[in-house]
């Protein structure tokens, strides 16, 4: 599988989609079956400025890119549902069929909450090349409940388009007491993978303004590939047998006291 990390221009839809197409072609040429792209990459990430973008047209273009280059694709767009707008992620197969669409459940910060409504449904589980895939978006993966729920329902690959801004350390002068957004990629994502025995494909925007650090994490909590803060295409081989093996070694799903924890 492949993960794209790149710069997207705000409301530069044509140029952003061309970049996705270029990397989709490259990923397919290098043998990838699936490409995961960052959150709202087609429009650029700026909730107040892109909330009224034509999500339907963007999804049609993402489908065309997947079909043209013969590669499955996870892309993010805006979805209108009545008076509500949602940030969504879609999975397209290599023929351009949209297999599932997920609405972001955990909105991050005042800008997202002012522009969008949260989704109220769990992600669907979708069979893909011998694995079972579920979609999430950015802030979702920072909640252990999201990943655990997907894992206990049968997911073994989580695809997470994301847009994590650079915040720097805040909260004090002592490093161990500070919060740094980079730790989401370097600490939280591999821990989610380890504690649930799942692969995680985490696709972020690049610097400046974003942390980069996209990654493909294994069900052992290790990095199969990881980016810095520049434009990169990550590629790694994933295998359902490794999910089974990891869960035999790290038996969290079997040993959790569900009689104690709702």
N, C-alpha and C positions, 0 to 999 in steps of 0.2 A: 504494500500500500504506500501511498505518497501523501505528504502534507505540504501545502504551500504556505510560505511566509513571505509577504511582499508589502509594498506601499500601494495604497489605493487613494486616488484623488476624490475629493468630496464632490458628489454629483457628476463625476466624470465617468458616466456609465459605459459609454462606448469603449473608452480606453481601458477601463478596469476589466470589462468582459474580454477584450482582446488579450489582456495579460493572462486571465484565467485560461483562455484558449491556447495561448503559447505554452503555458506550463502543462496543460492537459496533454498536448501533443508530445511534449518532452517526457512526461511521466509514462505515457503509454509506450513510447519508444524504448524506455528503460525497463519495461516489463511490469509496470504497476497495473493492478486491476481497479484501483479505487484512489481518487484524489479528494482530499478534504481541504476546503478553502476557508479563510477567516470570516468572522461575523460581519455581515453587511458589507462584504468586500465590493460587490458590484456598484454600490452607491458611494462607498466610503463610509466610515463610521462617524456620524455626527447626527444623533437622534433628532434634534430639532430641525435640522436642515433636510433630512432625507425621509422624514416620516410619510410624506405624501408621494413618494416615488412609485412608479408603476411596477409593483411586485409581480403581477401576472406576466408582463412583458419580459421582465428579467428572468423569471423562471422558464419562460419559453426559450430564451437564449441559452440558459444553462443546459436545458434539455438538448438543444441543438449542438452545443459544444460536446456534450457527452456522446451523442450519437455520431458526430463527425469524426471524433478521435477514438471511438470504440473503448471508452473508459467510463466506469461508474464515477459519479461526482456528487459530493456533498457541498451545497451552496446555500447561502443565507440571503433572505430578502424580506421585504415588508409585506404582510398579508392584511388585507382589509376584511373585516367580518362585521357587517352592519355598521354601527357607529364606532366600533373599536378597531384599533390598529395593533398588530402584533409583530414582534421580531420572530421570524421563523427560520427553520433549517429544513432543507429538502434533500432527499436522496434520489438521484436519477440513476437508472441502470445504463449499461453501455449502448442501449438502443434508444435512450432518451425518455424512457417511461419514468414518471415520478412514482416511486414505490411507497414513499411515506413523507409526511410533512409534520413538523413538530413546532409548537409555539413555546417560546421561552417562558418558563415558569417563574424564575427569580430575576426580577428586573434590578439593575444595579444603578444606584445613585439617582439624584433628582432629575437629571436630563432624560433618562430612559423612562422614569415613572411619569414624567409630565407628557411624554410623547406617545407612550404605548400602554396597552393593557397586558397583564400577565396571562399566560395560558393556564388552563385548569385541568389539563389531561396529561397522564403519563405518556412518555414516548412509546410508540409501537415497537414491537420486536420484529425484525425483518431478517429472514435467512439470506446469507450472502457468502458464496464460495465456501460453504462448509462451516461458517461461523454464524452467530446470531448477533445482529447489529442493532444498536439503539442510538438515537440522536440526542444531543443536549446542546446547550448554548452557554458559553462563557461562565457567568456567575453560578449556573446550575452545578458545575462540578465542584464548587467550593463548599457544597452542602453534602455531608456524608450520606444523608437520606436519599439523595438523588441516585448516587451510584449504587448504594446497597439495594435500593428498590429495583433498579434495572437488573442487577446481578441475580437477585433471588428469583426474579421472574424468568431468567434464562439468558440474559445478555452476556456475551463474552467479548464484545468490542463496542466501545463507546466512541463516537465521532463527535468532536466538540469544536465547532467554529467559535472563535473568541476574539475579543478586542480589549486587551488589558492595557490601560494607559500607564505611562510612567508616572509614579507618584513620589519616588524617593522615600527615604526613611522619615517617618513622622512619629511623634509621641514621646520623644525624649532623646537625650544625648547618649544614653547607654544602648549600644547596638542590640543587646539581647531583649530590650524592652520595646524596640521599634517595630513598626510594620513596614514591609517593603513588598510592593506588588510582584517583584520578581520571584518571591518565594512561592507564589501560586504555581508557577511552572516547575520550579526546582524542588519543591517540597510537597505541596498538596497533591499535584497530579500523580507523581509516582506512588504516594501513599494510598490514594484512592485505587490505583491499579493493584497494589499489593494486597490491601485489606479485602478486596473483592475478587481477586483472581481474574482480572479482565485486562485486555489491551485498551489503551486510550490513545487516540489520535487527536492532538491538541494543536489547532492552527490559529496563530495570532498574526496581527499586523506587525510591521517592523518599526524600528526607530526612524526618525524622531517622533516622540509623542507616545509611542507604545513600547512595551518591554521586549517584544520579540520572544525569544526563548521557546519557540514552538517545539513540540516533541512528539515522539511515538514511544509510549511507555509499555513495558511488558507486564504480564500478570505476576511477575516476581518483584515488581517495583523498580526495575532497572530501565535505563534508557536504551532503546534500540537505535535511535538517532535523535539528535537534538541540535537546535539552531542557536546561533548567537543573536545579534540584534540587526543583522542585515538580511537582504533578500536571499532566500534559500529554498530549495526543494529537497525535502527529506524523503527517503525511501527505505523501507524495511520489510522483511518477510515476516508474516504472521501465520500462526498455525494453531488450529483448534486443539490439537493434541497437547500443546504446551499449556493451554488453559486447564485441561484436565490434570496434567502433571503438577502444575502450580498449586491447584486446589487440594491435591493429596499431600503436598508438602506443608502448605499454609492453610490450615483447616478452619479458618475463621467462619466461613459460611455454615459449616457443619456444627461448630462448637458454640455459636452464639446462643445465649439463653433467651430464646424467644418467649419463654414463659415469664421472664422478668421485664422484657423491653417491648413496648408496643411498637 
